[in-house]
Amino acid sequence: MSPAEPPAAPRARRTDPHRRERIVAAALEVLAEEGVAGTTHRRVAARADVPLGSTTYHFSSLADLRAAAYTALRERVSAGYGAALAGATTPAALVEAVTDLVMGDAGATAADWSVTYELYLEALKDPALREVTQGWMQASHAVLERVVDPATARGLDALVEGLVMHRMLSTDPMGRDVVREAVRRAVGA
């Protein structure tokens, strides 16, 4: 730089206040498509359109990144679960609302269920992830306990999980009447 040239202006810092959330959303997409084994910082960064270093800046490990993605999914699906059952104030109304929920795959997409099952498998091996699954169960139980006692809520929650899993995986899923009857028996209505 010659003495006549003014000093260069400092480079403006790029702000990206939602980068972490984009990384988490990208991680959910990669988990749904590639599974745990195919989820890498590089793939997530590419999907989020951020520099690779951003994933390691925001998350100390892939396990932390996956846990954040699982938690975000839990929050979104739990909110939908609560909304779907909000109007059920009697056991009979709960039976109908839960039946609708199951028949609609609990308001989750196939990608959501793919990631959920990845979480379940990973939580079997990593007890730290059971905090995510436990939080999910507690949220579901709290919604159901607005209408039924805690023991019934736990059993009904497990039934919903199983019924949705059967709907997702069966080549001959149960019909609405069979699902309604199973829920009715669980609720005791």
Secondary structure, 3 states (H helix, E strand, C coil): CCCCCCCCCCCCCCCCCCHHHHHHHHHHHHHHHHCCCCCCHHHHHHHHCCCHHHHHHHCCCHHHHHHHHHHHHHHHHHHHHHHHHCCCCCHHHHHHHHHHHHHCHHHCCHHHHHHHHHHHHHHHHCHHHHHHHHHHHHHHHHHHCCCCCHHHHHHHHHHHHHHHHHHHHCCCCCCHHHHHHHHHHHHCC
